[in-house]
């Protein structure tokens, strides 16, 4: 079966200028795990997920380090701490969204996309055409619907 036959053809999309609060309200309203972020031409520029918004409710954990001969060596990653802190301060979708998005084509086989979703721990995969225009979204909910339809 092709993704085009199983995907949601009417995905919830948002602008990068939207506030984090507005994005959270839309996730709740549409009962989805992610929103695709598009430009004025409906081209994919990112995705914002429930997981991204979780960072708004935690404090970044200070990185663990050891002091060796007067030098601090971080072993849990100062970069990870900086990324968490940046997400905590984010006010708009653009500051929190993921820009390196794993996508699929409407012509892809469902089985291959589901395998990628499992491997990468994805709940939602935007479906784009050859010009990177969002034409749908494929989510775990769509997989559940396929399983429910099986005899």
C-alpha positions as CSV (number, residue, x, y, z in Angstrom):
1,X,0.0,0.0,0.0
2,X,1.2,3.5,-0.8
3,X,1.4,6.4,1.6
4,X,-1.0,8.3,-0.6
5,X,-3.7,5.8,0.3
6,X,-3.2,5.9,4.0
7,X,-2.1,9.5,4.8
8,X,-4.1,12.4,6.2
9,X,-4.6,14.6,3.2
10,X,-5.5,17.6,5.4
11,X,-2.6,18.1,7.8
12,X,-2.6,20.8,10.4
13,X,0.0,23.3,9.3
14,X,1.3,26.5,11.0
15,X,3.5,29.5,10.4
16,X,6.9,29.8,12.0
17,X,5.8,33.2,13.4
18,X,3.1,31.6,15.6
19,X,3.7,31.7,19.4
20,X,4.6,28.6,21.3
21,X,1.3,29.0,23.3
22,X,-0.7,29.1,20.0
23,X,1.0,26.0,18.7
24,X,0.2,24.1,21.9
25,X,-3.4,25.1,21.6
26,X,-3.5,23.8,18.1
27,X,-1.9,20.5,19.1
28,X,-4.7,20.1,21.7
29,X,-7.5,21.3,19.4
30,X,-6.6,18.9,16.5
31,X,-5.5,16.1,18.9
32,X,-2.2,15.6,16.9
33,X,1.3,14.9,18.1
34,X,2.9,17.3,15.7
35,X,2.3,20.3,13.4
36,X,4.1,20.9,10.1
37,X,5.6,24.3,9.8
38,X,5.2,25.8,6.3
39,X,6.0,29.0,4.4
40,X,3.5,31.0,2.4
41,X,3.7,28.6,-0.5
42,X,3.0,25.5,1.7
43,X,6.6,24.4,1.5
44,X,7.9,22.5,4.5
45,X,10.3,24.4,6.7
46,X,10.0,22.4,9.9
47,X,8.0,20.5,12.4
48,X,7.0,21.1,16.0
49,X,6.0,18.2,18.2
50,X,4.6,17.6,21.6
51,X,8.1,16.5,22.6
52,X,9.5,19.9,21.6
53,X,6.9,21.6,23.8
54,X,7.8,19.5,26.8
55,X,11.0,21.5,27.1
56,X,8.9,24.5,28.1
57,X,8.1,22.7,31.4
58,X,11.6,21.6,32.5
59,X,14.7,23.3,33.7
60,X,17.8,22.4,31.9
61,X,20.0,20.1,33.9
62,X,23.5,21.4,34.5
63,X,26.0,19.2,32.6
64,X,28.1,16.8,34.6
65,X,31.8,17.4,34.6
66,X,35.0,16.4,36.2
67,X,37.9,18.6,37.1
68,X,41.2,17.3,35.7
69,X,44.3,19.3,36.5
70,X,42.2,22.5,36.7
71,X,40.3,21.9,33.5
72,X,36.5,21.2,33.5
73,X,35.7,18.3,31.2
74,X,32.0,17.9,30.4
75,X,30.8,14.4,29.9
76,X,27.1,14.9,29.5
77,X,27.5,17.7,27.0
78,X,27.6,21.4,27.4
79,X,26.0,21.6,24.0
80,X,23.0,19.6,25.2
81,X,22.6,21.9,28.2
82,X,22.7,25.0,25.8
83,X,20.1,23.4,23.5
84,X,17.8,22.7,26.4
85,X,18.2,26.3,27.8
86,X,17.5,27.8,24.3
87,X,14.3,25.7,24.0
88,X,13.2,26.8,27.5
89,X,13.5,30.5,26.4
90,X,11.7,30.0,23.0
91,X,8.7,32.1,22.4
92,X,7.9,31.4,18.8
93,X,7.6,28.2,16.7
94,X,10.7,29.2,14.7
95,X,12.9,29.0,17.8
96,X,11.7,25.6,18.9
97,X,10.9,23.7,15.7
98,X,13.0,21.0,14.1
99,X,14.3,22.0,10.7
100,X,15.9,18.8,9.6
101,X,12.7,16.9,9.1
102,X,12.4,13.2,8.0
103,X,9.7,13.2,5.3
104,X,8.2,10.7,2.9
105,X,6.6,10.8,-0.6
106,X,3.0,9.9,-1.4
107,X,4.5,7.2,-3.7
108,X,6.4,5.5,-0.8
109,X,5.3,2.2,0.5
110,X,3.6,2.3,4.0
111,X,5.8,-0.6,5.3
112,X,9.1,1.3,4.6
113,X,7.8,4.5,6.2
114,X,6.5,2.6,9.3
115,X,10.0,0.9,9.6
116,X,11.6,4.4,9.6
117,X,9.1,5.6,12.1
118,X,10.0,2.8,14.4
119,X,13.8,3.1,13.9
120,X,13.8,6.9,14.5
121,X,11.0,6.9,17.1
122,X,8.8,9.2,15.0
123,X,5.1,9.7,15.7
124,X,4.5,11.9,12.6
125,X,6.0,12.1,9.2
126,X,5.2,15.0,6.8
127,X,4.3,13.8,3.3
128,X,5.8,16.1,0.6
129,X,5.9,16.1,-3.2
130,X,8.9,16.7,-5.5
131,X,8.9,20.4,-4.8
132,X,8.9,20.0,-1.0
133,X,5.2,21.1,-0.8
134,X,3.3,19.5,2.1
135,X,0.5,17.3,0.6
136,X,-0.3,15.3,3.7
137,X,0.9,13.8,7.0
138,X,1.4,10.2,8.0
139,X,1.2,9.4,11.7
140,X,0.9,6.5,14.1
141,X,-2.8,7.1,14.1
142,X,-2.9,6.3,10.4
143,X,-1.1,3.0,11.1
144,X,-3.6,2.1,13.8
145,X,-6.4,2.8,11.4
146,X,-4.8,0.4,8.9
147,X,-4.4,-2.3,11.5
148,X,-8.0,-1.9,12.7
149,X,-9.2,-2.4,9.1
150,X,-7.4,-5.7,8.7
151,X,-9.5,-8.9,8.9
